[in-house]
Amino acid sequence: MNPKFPYIQEIHMQEKNLTVIKSIQEQVKELLFLSEKAFLTKELEKFVFWRNACDNAYADFSKQLEQTQNQEKVLTFFLEALSKGSFYAQSFGLTFLYEFTKENRYIEMLIKRLANDMGREEDFYVRYHVYSNMMYYCFANHSLFSMENRMNLDRIYAGIVTDIMREFDVKNLREIPASKRNPNFVIVTISQFRSEHHSPTLVALDRCATLMRKLGKSVLLLNLAELYSNEAAACLLPLYQPRLWNYNTDYLSLNEYVYQGLHIPFFQCENDMPNSLVIQTLLETIQSLKPAYIIGIGGSSPSMELFSKIVPTVTLATTNELAMTLGQLQILRKPLQGSDIEILKARGKMKDHVVVGRMTTSLLPQEKHVTKAELGLSETDFLCAVVGTRLEKEITEEFVEMILKIEQVEIKFIFIGNYEEPYRRLCENNPNFSKKTIYYGETSDLPSILEHCRLFVNPTRIGGGYGGGLCYG
C-alpha cells in the first residue's frame, strides 16, 4: 500500500482477485484501487496492464449502473468514495461520472479540485493535457463556461506555465531588442492545423496571406500540434475517455503549404507536444531568425508563453471570448465587457492587453449546385440551417423542443455536420421530428447547401462562427 493514500488500506482485495465483484461497494473500491495502481506505476508494461484493467472495470461499472434501480444511491456512494481519493482517482472518476450522467457538477468539481491541487507529482505535459480536456468540456458545453470555472481554469493554466518557465529557466531567455529583430519576418503559430474547412486553420492561412500580399512580409507558419492527438499515449492521462484532437501526419513532410497561389513556408511539430526538447529547439530557432513578432491563433499555448519572453507575441482569439494567454497582446473581436475586465485583472493584465478588431476569414467557393428536390424538399419549403462539428453535444432537449413547437409545415431544419446517430434516435422516438428535419451530414461544399437556406439557427455554443459567416456571405 502506498502511504500517500491511506484510504487504499480500506480495500480488502488481493490483486489476483480483481475480477471478482461481490457488491457495488467492493466494485467502487476496485475502481479507486485500479486508478491509483495504474497512475502510480512507473514501469510502462505494468502501467499498460493496470490502465487496461481500470478501463475494463469502469466499462463493467457503467453497464451495471445502467441496469440498477438504485442508480442515484450508487452514484452518491461513488462520489463520497472519490472525495477521499487522490488526484488520479478523482480525475478519472469525475470524468466518468460526467460522461455517464452529463451533469455539469462533476466537471465543475474536477476543475475546482485541479485549481486547488493540480497533481504536482505529474509533469507539465500530463497536467497541460488534462487542462486542455477541461477546456474542451467547457468549449463543447457552453453552460460549463461560468465565471467561476473560467477563473479556476486560468489558475490551472497559470500554474502549468509557472512550472514550464521554471523548467526552461526563463531568466536565461533574453528578449531580442526591436533594433535587432527582422521587421519583414513574422511567425504565425497554431495549436492544431487541419484543413481549409477548419475555421482556425483557415484563419491562420488568411493571416499568412495578408502578411505576405498586403504587408510584404516573409512568413513561417508553425503548427505547434499542442492539442493531444496521440492515441497510443492518451492512456497516460488520468481521464475517462480523454479527448483526442486531429493530427495529419502527411503535413510532417511539408516544408511549404500552398494557399491561394501562395507558397507559405511551413513546419509541423511531432504529436508529442509540449515536448521540452522540441520547445528548446524552437526557442533557439526564434533566437536565430529574430522575427519582428509572433502571431498565435487561439490561446492556451505553453510554447507561445515561452516565445513571448524573446519577441513580442499577439494572440488572436478565435471565439468571442478572451483567449487564455499571458503574452503581451491579444486581439478580440468584440468590445471588452465587465466580465472580461475582471478576468484580465485576475491575470494581472490591463485593458491595453486587448486590441479590439475584426477577424476576417475567406469563404470557400461553391463547388456544385444541389437542387431542393435532391434534398427532399419542395420549392415552397423554408429551410433553416444548423451547422457544426459538435452537434451531438450542442443539440439539447430545449433545441429539439423548439423545433417541435413550430407549427408551420413548410419550415424545415437541415443538420449539416456529424450528427447521424443522435439524429437517428431522435427520429425513431419522435416521428414529428423526422418530418420537420433533414440530416445531410458532413460536406466539403457547405455553400451548395446553404444557398437554399433562409435562416441560420445557431445552438448555444462557443465558436462555430464559420458556418454563420458562410450564411451571411
C-alpha positions as CSV (number, residue, x, y, z in Angstrom):
1,M,0.0,0.0,0.0
2,N,1.2,3.5,-0.8
3,P,1.4,5.6,2.4
4,K,0.5,8.7,0.5
5,F,-3.0,7.3,0.0
6,P,-4.1,5.8,3.4
7,Y,-7.7,5.2,2.2
8,I,-6.4,2.4,-0.1
9,Q,-5.9,0.5,3.1
10,E,-9.6,0.1,3.3
11,I,-9.6,-2.0,0.1
12,H,-9.6,-5.7,1.1
13,M,-9.0,-7.2,-2.3
14,Q,-5.9,-9.1,-3.5
15,E,-4.6,-8.2,-6.9
16,K,-5.1,-11.7,-8.2
17,N,-8.9,-11.4,-7.4
18,L,-9.5,-8.1,-9.1
19,T,-12.1,-9.5,-11.4
20,V,-14.3,-10.8,-8.6
21,I,-17.0,-8.3,-7.7
22,K,-19.2,-9.2,-4.7
23,S,-21.1,-5.9,-4.3
24,I,-21.3,-2.3,-5.6
25,Q,-19.3,-1.2,-2.6
26,E,-16.5,-3.5,-3.5
27,Q,-16.7,-2.6,-7.1
28,V,-16.3,1.1,-6.2
29,K,-13.3,0.3,-4.1
30,E,-11.9,-1.7,-7.0
31,L,-12.2,1.4,-9.3
32,L,-10.4,3.6,-6.9
33,F,-7.7,1.0,-6.4
34,L,-7.1,0.4,-10.1
35,S,-6.9,4.1,-10.9
36,E,-4.3,4.5,-8.1
37,K,-2.4,1.4,-9.2
38,A,-2.2,2.4,-12.8
39,F,-1.0,6.0,-12.3
40,L,1.4,5.2,-9.5
41,T,3.1,2.6,-11.7
42,K,6.2,3.9,-13.4
43,E,7.1,0.8,-15.5
44,L,5.4,1.0,-18.9
45,E,4.5,-2.6,-19.2
46,K,2.9,-2.7,-15.8
47,F,1.2,0.6,-16.4
48,V,-0.5,-0.6,-19.6
49,F,-1.7,-3.7,-17.7
50,W,-3.2,-1.7,-14.9
51,R,-4.6,1.0,-17.2
52,N,-6.4,-1.7,-19.2
53,A,-7.7,-3.2,-16.1
54,C,-9.0,0.2,-15.0
55,D,-10.8,0.8,-18.3
56,N,-12.4,-2.6,-18.2
57,A,-13.6,-2.2,-14.7
58,Y,-15.2,1.2,-15.5
59,A,-16.9,-0.3,-18.6
60,D,-18.4,-3.1,-16.3
61,F,-19.4,-0.5,-13.8
62,S,-21.1,1.6,-16.5
63,K,-23.2,-1.4,-17.6
64,Q,-24.1,-2.3,-14.0
65,L,-25.2,1.3,-13.4
66,E,-27.4,1.3,-16.4
67,Q,-29.3,-1.7,-15.1
68,T,-29.5,-0.8,-11.4
69,Q,-32.7,0.6,-10.0
70,N,-30.8,2.5,-7.2
71,Q,-28.7,4.5,-9.6
72,E,-28.8,7.7,-7.6
73,K,-27.8,5.9,-4.4
74,V,-24.9,4.2,-6.1
75,L,-23.7,7.4,-7.7
76,T,-23.8,9.1,-4.3
77,F,-21.8,6.3,-2.7
78,F,-19.2,6.5,-5.6
79,L,-18.9,10.3,-5.2
80,E,-18.3,10.0,-1.5
81,A,-15.6,7.4,-2.1
82,L,-14.0,9.6,-4.7
83,S,-13.8,12.5,-2.2
84,K,-11.3,10.5,-0.2
85,G,-9.2,9.8,-3.3
86,S,-6.1,11.3,-4.9
87,F,-5.8,13.5,-8.0
88,Y,-5.8,10.3,-10.1
89,A,-8.9,8.7,-8.6
90,Q,-10.9,11.9,-8.7
91,S,-9.8,13.0,-12.2
92,F,-10.7,9.5,-13.7
93,G,-13.9,9.1,-11.6
94,L,-15.3,12.5,-12.1
95,T,-14.8,12.5,-15.9
96,F,-16.6,9.1,-15.9
97,L,-19.5,10.5,-13.9
98,Y,-19.8,13.4,-16.3
99,E,-19.8,11.2,-19.4
100,F,-22.3,8.8,-17.8
101,T,-24.7,11.4,-16.4
102,K,-23.9,14.6,-18.4
103,E,-24.3,16.6,-15.2
104,N,-22.1,19.7,-15.2
105,R,-21.4,19.5,-11.4
106,Y,-18.9,16.7,-11.9
107,I,-16.7,18.7,-14.3
108,E,-17.1,21.8,-12.1
109,M,-15.9,19.7,-9.1
110,L,-12.9,18.5,-11.0
111,I,-11.9,21.9,-12.3
112,K,-12.1,23.2,-8.7
113,R,-10.1,20.3,-7.5
114,L,-7.4,20.8,-10.2
115,A,-7.2,24.6,-9.5
116,N,-6.5,23.9,-5.8
117,D,-4.1,21.0,-6.4
118,M,-3.2,20.2,-9.9
119,G,-1.4,16.9,-9.1
120,R,2.0,18.4,-8.6
121,E,3.6,15.0,-8.8
122,E,2.8,15.0,-12.5
123,D,5.0,16.8,-15.1
124,F,3.6,19.7,-17.0
125,Y,3.0,17.5,-20.1
126,V,0.3,15.4,-18.4
127,R,-1.1,18.4,-16.5
128,Y,-1.4,20.5,-19.6
129,H,-3.4,17.9,-21.5
130,V,-5.7,17.4,-18.5
131,Y,-6.3,21.1,-18.6
132,S,-6.9,21.0,-22.3
133,N,-9.6,18.4,-21.8
134,M,-11.3,20.6,-19.2
135,M,-11.2,23.5,-21.7
136,Y,-12.8,21.3,-24.3
137,Y,-15.6,20.3,-21.9
138,C,-16.3,24.0,-21.4
139,F,-16.0,24.7,-25.1
140,A,-18.4,21.9,-26.2
141,N,-20.8,22.6,-23.3
142,H,-21.4,26.4,-23.1
143,S,-23.3,26.0,-19.8
144,L,-19.9,25.0,-18.2
145,F,-18.3,28.2,-19.2
146,S,-19.2,30.1,-16.0
147,M,-17.1,32.9,-14.5
148,E,-16.1,30.6,-11.6
149,N,-14.9,27.8,-14.0
150,R,-13.1,30.4,-16.2
151,M,-11.2,31.8,-13.2
152,N,-10.3,28.3,-12.0
153,L,-9.1,27.3,-15.5
154,D,-7.0,30.4,-15.5
155,R,-5.4,29.4,-12.2
156,I,-4.7,25.9,-13.6
157,Y,-3.1,27.3,-16.7
158,A,-1.0,29.8,-14.8
159,G,0.3,27.0,-12.6
160,I,1.3,25.0,-15.6
161,V,3.1,28.0,-17.2
162,T,4.9,28.7,-14.0
163,D,6.3,25.2,-13.9
164,I,7.2,25.4,-17.6
165,M,9.1,28.7,-17.0
166,R,10.9,27.1,-14.2
167,E,12.0,24.1,-16.3
168,F,13.3,26.3,-19.0
169,D,15.0,28.7,-16.6
170,V,13.2,31.7,-18.1
171,K,15.7,34.1,-16.6
172,N,18.1,33.0,-19.3
173,L,15.7,33.8,-22.1
174,R,16.8,37.2,-23.3
175,E,14.4,39.5,-25.2
176,I,15.6,40.4,-28.6
177,P,15.7,44.2,-28.9
178,A,13.5,45.7,-31.7
179,S,16.5,47.1,-33.4
180,K,17.9,43.5,-33.9
181,R,14.6,41.9,-35.0
182,N,13.8,41.4,-38.7
183,P,10.9,43.8,-39.4
184,N,10.0,41.9,-42.5
185,F,9.7,38.4,-41.0
186,V,6.7,37.1,-38.9
187,I,5.9,33.7,-37.5
188,V,2.3,32.5,-37.3
189,T,1.6,29.6,-34.9
190,I,-1.4,27.4,-34.4
191,S,-2.0,24.5,-32.0
192,Q,-4.0,22.4,-34.4
193,F,-3.6,22.6,-38.2
194,R,-6.2,20.6,-40.0
195,S,-7.6,21.6,-43.4
196,E,-9.1,24.7,-45.1
197,H,-12.5,23.5,-43.9
198,H,-11.4,24.0,-40.3
199,S,-12.0,27.6,-39.2
200,P,-8.9,28.2,-37.0
201,T,-6.7,26.7,-39.8
202,L,-8.3,29.0,-42.3
203,V,-7.8,32.0,-40.0
204,A,-4.1,31.1,-39.8
205,L,-3.8,30.8,-43.6
206,D,-5.6,34.1,-44.1
207,R,-3.3,35.8,-41.7
208,C,-0.3,34.5,-43.6
209,A,-1.8,35.5,-46.9
210,T,-2.5,39.1,-45.7
211,L,1.0,39.4,-44.2
212,M,2.6,38.3,-47.4
213,R,0.4,40.0,-50.0
214,K,-0.6,43.3,-48.3
215,L,2.3,43.9,-46.0
216,G,5.1,42.3,-48.0
217,K,6.3,40.2,-45.1
218,S,8.1,36.9,-45.1
219,V,6.2,34.3,-43.0
220,L,6.7,31.0,-41.3
221,L,3.5,29.0,-40.5
222,L,4.2,26.8,-37.5
223,N,1.9,24.0,-36.4
224,L,2.8,23.5,-32.7
225,A,0.5,20.5,-32.5
226,E,-0.1,21.1,-28.8
227,L,-3.6,19.7,-28.7
228,Y,-3.5,16.0,-27.8
229,S,-3.7,13.7,-30.8
230,N,-1.5,10.7,-29.9
231,E,-3.9,7.8,-29.2
232,A,-1.2,5.5,-28.0
233,A,-0.1,7.9,-25.3
234,A,-3.6,9.1,-24.3
235,C,-3.7,6.4,-21.7
236,L,-1.1,8.4,-19.8
237,L,-3.9,10.9,-18.9
238,P,-5.9,10.1,-15.7
239,L,-9.1,10.7,-17.6
240,Y,-12.0,8.5,-18.6
241,Q,-12.2,8.6,-22.4
242,P,-9.8,11.5,-22.9
243,R,-10.4,13.8,-25.9
244,L,-8.2,13.4,-28.9
245,W,-7.7,16.2,-31.4
246,N,-6.9,15.9,-35.1
247,Y,-3.4,15.5,-36.4
248,N,-2.4,14.9,-40.1
249,T,0.9,13.1,-40.3
250,D,1.1,13.9,-44.1
251,Y,2.0,17.5,-43.1
252,L,5.2,16.3,-41.4
253,S,6.8,16.1,-44.8
254,L,5.7,19.5,-46.0
255,N,8.1,22.5,-46.0
256,E,5.5,24.8,-47.6
257,Y,1.7,24.9,-47.8
258,V,0.2,26.3,-51.0
259,Y,-2.8,28.5,-50.3
260,Q,-4.5,30.8,-52.9
261,G,-1.4,30.5,-55.1
262,L,0.9,31.5,-52.2
263,H,3.7,29.2,-51.1
264,I,3.8,29.6,-47.4
265,P,6.8,28.2,-45.5
266,F,5.5,25.6,-43.1
267,F,6.7,23.4,-40.3
268,Q,4.7,20.9,-38.2
269,C,5.9,19.5,-34.8
270,E,5.5,15.9,-33.9
271,N,2.4,14.9,-32.0
272,D,4.1,14.7,-28.6
273,M,3.9,18.4,-27.7
274,P,4.6,20.2,-25.4
275,N,8.0,18.4,-25.7
276,S,10.8,20.1,-23.8
277,L,13.5,19.2,-26.4
278,V,11.3,20.4,-29.3
279,I,10.4,23.6,-27.5
280,Q,14.1,24.2,-26.8
281,T,14.9,23.8,-30.5
282,L,12.1,26.2,-31.4
283,L,13.4,28.8,-28.9
284,E,16.9,28.5,-30.4
285,T,15.4,28.9,-33.9
286,I,13.4,32.0,-32.9
287,Q,16.6,33.5,-31.4
288,S,18.4,32.8,-34.7
289,L,15.6,34.0,-37.1
290,K,14.7,37.1,-34.9
291,P,11.1,37.6,-36.2
292,A,9.5,41.0,-35.7
293,Y,6.7,39.3,-33.7
294,I,4.8,36.1,-33.5
295,I,1.0,35.7,-34.1
296,G,-0.7,32.9,-32.3
297,I,-4.1,31.6,-33.5
298,G,-6.1,30.7,-30.4
299,G,-4.7,30.5,-26.8
300,S,-3.6,28.2,-24.1
301,S,-0.2,27.6,-25.8
302,P,2.7,26.9,-23.4
303,S,5.1,27.3,-26.3
304,M,3.8,30.8,-27.0
305,E,4.3,31.8,-23.4
306,L,8.0,31.0,-23.7
307,F,8.2,32.7,-27.1
308,S,6.8,35.9,-25.5
309,K,10.0,36.1,-23.4
310,I,12.1,36.6,-26.6
311,V,9.9,38.5,-29.0
312,P,6.5,40.2,-28.8
313,T,3.6,37.9,-29.3
314,V,0.0,38.6,-30.1
315,T,-2.8,36.0,-29.7
316,L,-5.8,36.1,-32.0
317,A,-8.9,34.8,-30.1
318,T,-10.9,32.5,-32.4
319,T,-14.2,33.0,-30.4
320,N,-15.9,35.9,-28.8
321,E,-14.3,35.1,-25.5
322,L,-10.9,36.1,-24.3
323,A,-8.2,33.7,-25.3
324,M,-6.1,32.2,-22.5
325,T,-2.7,33.9,-22.9
326,L,-0.2,35.6,-20.6
327,G,1.7,37.1,-23.5
328,Q,1.9,40.8,-24.5
329,L,-1.3,41.3,-26.6
330,Q,-4.4,39.6,-27.8
331,I,-6.9,40.6,-30.5
332,L,-10.6,40.2,-29.6
333,R,-13.5,40.8,-32.0
334,K,-15.9,42.4,-29.5
335,P,-15.6,45.4,-27.1
336,L,-14.5,44.4,-23.6
337,Q,-17.3,43.7,-21.1
338,G,-17.3,43.8,-17.4
339,S,-16.5,40.0,-17.1
340,D,-13.6,40.4,-19.5
341,I,-12.1,43.2,-17.4
342,E,-12.5,41.1,-14.3
343,I,-10.7,38.2,-15.9
344,L,-7.9,40.4,-17.2
345,K,-7.4,41.8,-13.7
346,A,-7.1,38.3,-12.3
347,R,-4.4,37.6,-14.9
348,G,-2.5,40.7,-14.0
349,K,-3.3,42.4,-17.3
350,M,-4.5,45.9,-18.1
351,K,-7.2,46.8,-20.7
352,D,-4.5,47.7,-23.2
353,H,-3.6,44.0,-23.3
354,V,-6.6,43.6,-25.6
355,V,-6.8,45.1,-29.1
356,V,-10.4,45.1,-30.4
357,G,-10.7,44.4,-34.1
358,R,-12.5,42.4,-36.7
359,M,-11.4,38.9,-37.6
360,T,-12.0,38.2,-41.3
361,T,-11.9,34.8,-42.9
362,S,-12.0,33.7,-46.5
363,L,-15.2,32.0,-47.7
364,L,-14.5,28.8,-49.6
365,P,-16.1,28.8,-53.1
366,Q,-19.1,26.8,-54.0
367,E,-18.2,23.7,-55.9
368,K,-21.5,22.4,-57.2
369,H,-25.3,23.1,-57.2
370,V,-27.7,20.9,-55.3
371,T,-31.4,21.2,-56.0
372,K,-34.1,21.3,-53.4
373,A,-35.6,18.2,-54.9
374,E,-32.3,16.4,-54.3
375,L,-32.6,17.4,-50.6
376,G,-36.2,16.0,-50.4
377,L,-37.7,19.5,-50.3
378,S,-40.5,21.3,-52.2
379,E,-39.8,24.7,-53.7
380,T,-42.0,26.3,-51.1
381,D,-40.2,24.9,-48.1
382,F,-38.5,27.4,-45.8
383,L,-35.1,25.8,-44.9
384,C,-33.2,26.6,-41.7
385,A,-29.5,25.6,-41.4
386,V,-28.0,24.1,-38.3
387,V,-24.3,23.7,-38.9
388,G,-21.5,22.4,-36.7
389,T,-18.9,19.8,-35.9
390,R,-20.1,19.2,-32.3
391,L,-23.9,18.9,-32.9
392,E,-24.1,15.8,-30.8
393,K,-23.2,18.0,-27.8
394,E,-24.9,21.2,-28.9
395,I,-28.4,20.0,-29.9
396,T,-30.1,19.9,-26.5
397,E,-33.6,18.8,-25.5
398,E,-34.6,22.5,-25.4
399,F,-33.4,22.9,-29.0
400,V,-35.4,19.9,-30.1
401,E,-38.5,21.1,-28.3
402,M,-38.1,24.5,-30.1
403,I,-38.2,22.7,-33.4
404,L,-41.2,20.5,-32.4
405,K,-43.2,23.6,-31.3
406,I,-43.1,25.1,-34.8
407,E,-46.5,24.6,-36.4
408,Q,-45.8,25.7,-40.0
409,V,-45.3,22.6,-42.0
410,E,-43.2,24.4,-44.6
411,I,-40.5,25.3,-42.1
412,K,-37.7,22.6,-42.2
413,F,-34.4,22.3,-40.4
414,I,-31.3,20.8,-42.1
415,F,-28.5,19.4,-39.9
416,I,-25.1,19.8,-41.6
417,G,-22.3,18.1,-39.6
418,N,-21.6,14.9,-37.7
419,Y,-24.9,14.1,-36.0
420,E,-26.0,10.8,-37.6
421,E,-26.5,8.5,-34.6
422,P,-28.3,11.1,-32.3
423,Y,-30.4,12.2,-35.2
424,R,-31.5,8.6,-36.0
425,R,-32.5,8.1,-32.3
426,L,-34.5,11.3,-32.2
427,C,-36.4,10.3,-35.4
428,E,-37.1,6.8,-34.0
429,N,-38.5,8.2,-30.8
430,N,-40.4,11.1,-32.4
431,P,-41.8,10.8,-35.9
432,N,-42.7,14.5,-35.9
433,F,-39.1,15.4,-35.6
434,S,-38.2,13.5,-38.8
435,K,-41.0,15.3,-40.6
436,K,-39.6,18.7,-39.7
437,T,-35.9,17.9,-40.2
438,I,-33.3,16.6,-42.7
439,Y,-29.9,15.2,-41.8
440,Y,-27.3,16.0,-44.5
441,G,-24.2,15.0,-42.7
442,E,-20.7,16.3,-43.3
443,T,-19.8,18.1,-46.5
444,S,-16.8,19.8,-48.1
445,D,-19.1,22.0,-50.1
446,L,-21.2,23.8,-47.5
447,P,-22.2,26.7,-49.8
448,S,-24.0,24.3,-52.1
449,I,-26.5,23.5,-49.3
450,L,-26.6,27.0,-47.7
451,E,-27.8,28.6,-51.0
452,H,-31.2,27.0,-50.3
453,C,-31.4,28.1,-46.6
454,R,-33.3,31.1,-45.5
455,L,-32.3,31.2,-41.8
456,F,-29.2,30.2,-39.9
457,V,-30.1,28.8,-36.5
458,N,-27.2,28.6,-34.1
459,P,-27.3,26.5,-30.9
460,T,-25.9,28.0,-27.8
461,R,-22.1,27.5,-28.3
462,I,-18.7,28.9,-28.1
463,G,-17.1,29.1,-31.6
464,G,-18.8,27.6,-34.6
465,G,-19.0,31.0,-36.3
466,Y,-17.6,29.9,-39.7
467,G,-20.9,28.3,-40.7
468,G,-22.7,31.6,-39.9
469,G,-20.2,33.5,-41.8
470,L,-20.9,31.4,-44.9
471,C,-24.6,32.0,-44.5
472,Y,-24.1,35.8,-44.4
473,G,-21.6,35.6,-47.2
